[in-house]
């Protein structure tokens, strides 16, 4: 006997693949919906795959059919997507929707939207609870759109109980913008000296896809209108991440710690870098869902590193990982690094 039927929208992306696996293993009858209608080789045979483009008129309604017990939406990004779901509330028992820690704003009005401005990097409480203030809803940025989405869904709690999961820095296989590549590619390229800005102490709380999938599984079995953070059991520093990746790859690197911001261009800049720590409070998820992480950051690294190494062996990094290109930063400007290192001994 199954727990019910579940539709996962955005099933072939990084988070969706893991969510489908977790729900199927937990006894749900899962339909994996994506624009291409593809399958993951690790899904059990009973998972049904369908092609759905939510932007096509009536496509999502058609996929829902007579209704589902739970809808897991990995690819909801703005108020319009929220209204799409609430408009179909009569066919959805409950929902789990992926949001982002990018919604938070500090007490000076700084957020991820201001991080590139002078003194614009946000200083959140450590750890940051779900009750902390957010940016205003709107259409101007990723964070403001996510807040608008959240508010639309939570306002319809009576008709559509929705668990909103505010994910940290997502990592694991199939990531379109893998931060770990910053260390992995350097090791593969034989770079044994690496500068790290902010003394290597930057922290941007990661969350592995399997931990997000576990939160999704628990929320599906315990419907409610709530907002919960999604993060790993630890928030390692950039220097600790580098050491852990070195250990996986069997290399030894020298880390040059730079006080303060990058001294020249991208020298010392990583995808985790910032002058204030970003750490998410997981107390509410533990209390409301009985959440316990299924994997630690370090435990997850071997599979991630192997996958990254395989990808860059056959493709240039910009081609392989478009999610890193959006930063418009050359994270591997070795000439600038060498020049700075030579000038500073």
URDAJO-V758789 format. One line per field, one symbol per residue. phi: phi as a letter, one per 20 degrees, with the letter a starting at -180 (. if undefined). A space follows every 10 residues. Layout:
phi->???
//
This chain:
phi->.efpdcdden feegffgfff gffffeneed dedbfemecd fefffffedc ebdfeegmff gffflfpcfb dddedecbgf fffffffdgf dcfbcccedb ffffcefdne bffdfeegle ffdefdeeef fffcfffrde bgffffffgg fffffdgfeb gceedeffff bpfmffcfff ggefffffem edccecflmm egccgebfgf ffffffgfff ecfreadcfc bffccffgff fffffgffem ccceddedfn fgfbldfnec fdfaecfdcd fdfffffedm fcfebegffe fgfffgffff fffdbfffff cffeffflce fcefffffff fffdm
//
